[in-house]
Amino acid sequence: MKIQYAPVVTNMEFQRPTSSTSSATPIRPGAYLQLLLATMGFGLNFWAWALIGPLGPAYKNSLGLTSFQQALVVALPVLVGSLGRIPVGALTDRYGARVMFPVISFLTMLPLLYLAFFGESLNQLLIGGFFLGLGGTTFAIGIPLVNSWFPPERRGFALGIFGAGMGGTAISAFTTVKLAEAHTRSFPFLLVTVVLAVYGLLAIILVRDARTPGKIDGGFWNRTWTTMRMGITMRLSALYAVGFGGFVAFSVYLVTYLKNAYGLTQADAASRTAGFVVLAVIARPIGGWLSDRFHPVPVLTGCFTLVTLLAGVASFHLELVPLATLAFLGMAAGLGAAAGACFALVARMAPAQSVGSVTGVVGAAGGLGGFIPPLVMGLVFGRTGSYTIGFILLTAVALSAAIYTWFGMSHQ
């Protein structure tokens, strides 16, 4: 499989699309409806995917979990949702989003019901959380759907809008604890089950693929191996692991961090986490738009540099208001925009018939990037009683990503 690479440019000569280029290809009728449906499917399944995180402190208290066990319960859906994007992306190339969106939505209802009625022990939480990871795989369904409906010069912004579906984690952060306290701990899981059932039926009726999916040569394993061997796949995977992985890590663990480090109540910590997620969601389409207008590489470099500086600030455990709050909000903007810019590069580089497969691998890397930090944070806090080492590691990783993006990706 050969990939057509963009012309080589120097670090300071990124090509910008002209206004005539951006208006050359009209947007197909129905594209915005499909973008809306894809974003809804992504957001609602992400809402389900993120339900355990806000309840982490409550599970810790009621079940007597250690810091590491709590982090594992929170992070396990992230791991499964990440790795699951690889087969789901390949299946989307084969069967299309019209089939995969309702299938995954209906399957995600099963662990929601299990957690609603049986999530009362560590083992039950791990079992339910494992299968709840299915909700996180919908990212690999929506990307090829949106990519197929929009022309190349509009994909960065369109994919950024789609990426705003990660705001499902904000819905979870805003509502889960309040719903659990007002009703029962099982109520949020039952509510999202009903919501996904409605969306699944809507997807059956309205979701349409712009291209006709068909049989893929080579089989799943050969195709996945071929996709992973693409140089661009591995490079983008590394960058997305930092950008989107950082967002996921904060969205699922920030409640725990704020409660442990600053003594906030669970509801207050969840509300502040929701603010972090909302800002990241807003920044993602902005990152895609800037990538369309300029080039993804300088946008990514700027985002990772911003995260480097602010993670360094957060490592000093400053007063929550205003310095630490500003640092976290700045990191939210940087990570959200970086995620949008990264998939603007995917839209430029991935072959049309392999967008689902490439998205699956890159998306898996992003999710894995969100799985590891909560475990590290939980382990570090359990051993030292401080999160300083964790933020120092984030500073080093973000700095490495900024340097690699500028010097290693400028020719893409």
Stockholm file with secondary structure:
# STOCKHOLM 1.0

chainA/1-412         MKIQYAPVVTNMEFQRPTSSTSSATPIRPGAYLQLLLATMGFGLNFWAWALIGPLGPAYKNSLGLTSFQQALVVALPVLVGSLGRIPVGALTDRYGARVMFPVISFLTMLPLLYLAFFGESLNQLLIGGFFLGLGGTTFAIGIPLVNSWFPPERRGFALGIFGAGMGGTAISAFTTVKLAEAHTRSFPFLLVTVVLAVYGLLAIILVRDARTPGKIDGGFWNRTWTTMRMGITMRLSALYAVGFGGFVAFSVYLVTYLKNAYGLTQADAASRTAGFVVLAVIARPIGGWLSDRFHPVPVLTGCFTLVTLLAGVASFHLELVPLATLAFLGMAAGLGAAAGACFALVARMAPAQSVGSVTGVVGAAGGLGGFIPPLVMGLVFGRTGSYTIGFILLTAVALSAAIYTWFGMSHQ
#=GR chainA/1-412 SS CCCCCCCCCCTTCCCCCCHHHHTTSCCCTTHHHHHHHHHHHHHHHHHHHTSTGGGHHHHHHHHTCCHHHHHHHHHHHHHHHHHTHHHHHHHHHHHCHHHHHHHHHHHHHHHHHHHHHHCCSHHHHHHHHHHHGGGGGGHHHHHHHHHHHSCGGGHHHHHHHHHGGGGHHHHHHHHHHHHHHHSCTTHHHHHHHHHHHHHHHHHHHHCCCSSCCCCCTTHHHHHHHHHHHSHHHHHHHHHHHHHHHHHHHHHHHHHHHHHHHHCCCHHHHHHHHHHHHHHHHHHHHHHHHHHHHSCHHHHHHHHHHHHHHHHHHHTTCCCIIIIIHHHHHHHHHHHHHHHHHHHHHHHHHSCGGGHHHHHHHHHHHHHHHHHHHHHHHHHHHHHHSCCHHHHHHHHHHHHHHHHHHHHHSTTC
#=GC SS_cons         CCCCCCCCCCTTCCCCCCHHHHTTSCCCTTHHHHHHHHHHHHHHHHHHHTSTGGGHHHHHHHHTCCHHHHHHHHHHHHHHHHHTHHHHHHHHHHHCHHHHHHHHHHHHHHHHHHHHHHCCSHHHHHHHHHHHGGGGGGHHHHHHHHHHHSCGGGHHHHHHHHHGGGGHHHHHHHHHHHHHHHSCTTHHHHHHHHHHHHHHHHHHHHCCCSSCCCCCTTHHHHHHHHHHHSHHHHHHHHHHHHHHHHHHHHHHHHHHHHHHHHCCCHHHHHHHHHHHHHHHHHHHHHHHHHHHHSCHHHHHHHHHHHHHHHHHHHTTCCCIIIIIHHHHHHHHHHHHHHHHHHHHHHHHHSCGGGHHHHHHHHHHHHHHHHHHHHHHHHHHHHHHSCCHHHHHHHHHHHHHHHHHHHHHSTTC
//
